Amino acid sequence: IIKKISEANYKKLKEDLPYSTILRKLINSLLQKNPRERPSADELDEIHLPKILESINSKRKRIDDLLLSNDHYEDYHSHLFTFSADQWSMQFKRGLPKGLNIMDIGSGDRHTLILDVNNVVYGVGSNDLGQLGFGSQMPRIENPEPVKFSTNRPVQAIGTGADFSVFLMNKMVFTCGNGENGCLGHGSEHKSSMFPNMVQDLISYDVVKISAGYKHVLALTSDGDVYSWGCGELGRLGHGGQGSEFSPKKITSLQEKIKEIYAGYDSSFFIGISGNMYVCGSNRDNKIGLQKRSMLDIFRLGHSRIPPYKDTPILSRQLNSNQTISKISQSRDHTVVLTSTGKEDSRFIITRSRFLFVRKFCRKYLIVLSCFLKLYQ
């Protein structure tokens, strides 16, 4: 290695690698043997790196402008990368159809749906319960394949639960997969479906948005009403109680018309036309923010009272007047909310872990302090 360094003997960047000319020149200059021929740190920071960033941003803008033109859609396509608990890095997913432009992705426990800009849905992964909607008993699909429907209506939105899928097609809702706990919305007699079937109880409503949680589904109509069905454990359906619903049921306790819906792991979120956020379902680790804390809570020796769940929608955290919620995502133990102020995005996390750390630290401090006081007495 020392000999190669002294001789400046290094491999050149391969021509087939997707590096720009400006980046190749910069790397070559950084590897020069003579220090005088190498750029300084200040030159890198003030001249070379800004040029590269400007080139990247310019290229992104050109691509975005081209994607807005239907005439150039075929010139660009999406790349898909996957990441899981047993992988240490992002894995490039091969086998995507040529020219595919991804608009949305939904992932369940073992299956994935891909929606492209042409409103075509592709499925990949486990299909043992019909969650991919291929209408066959194929246990697994290795490469993405288009999902076939009984109608030619374009698919506007997709949703994926643990082992079921939801599709919004021309204001109509279709579901397939595991029907346990009523997740498919086809009534108590339908346990599962290998092929996407229409949710008959919503046929007379104009459904404009859908959202699938781990074991429940939300549907929003053009009138601002919300229907939910599936597992009702911990009140995630918002109907009061914890009973499951095998057919869509309107949530009547919402205080205003709704414009956005988000089904979380075991909770539900509703954004009203006023911008207020309503929540129901599990409050595990205070992930829907039902606990109102004060400074006195820090010094409580016992655990603070946190409502375990809410079975009807309740007004949650209020945002600043210049902020709007763009996206909500929830896992088993916490919630992440993406907000927008018109200029930039920001994020806040609903959880109690950080506060618990502060409280435990203060409790230990008080215990040590009380020991010193007793010794002093």
Salt bridges, closest charged atoms under 4 A:
GLU7 OE2 - LYS3 NZ 2.83
ASP65 OD2 - LYS61 NZ 3.16
ASP128 OD2 - ARG110 NH1 3.09
GLU142 OE2 - ARG140 NE 3.19
ASP225 OD2 - LYS250 NZ 3.62
ASP225 OD1 - LYS257 NZ 2.90
GLU233 OE1 - ARG236 NH2 3.93
GLU245 OE2 - LYS249 NZ 3.84
GLU260 OE2 - LYS209 NZ 2.39
ASP266 OD1 - LYS287 NZ 2.63
ASP285 OD1 - ARG352 NE 3.23
ASP297 OD1 - ARG300 NE 3.00
ASP333 OD1 - ARG284 NE 2.48
ASP333 OD1 - ARG332 NH1 3.48
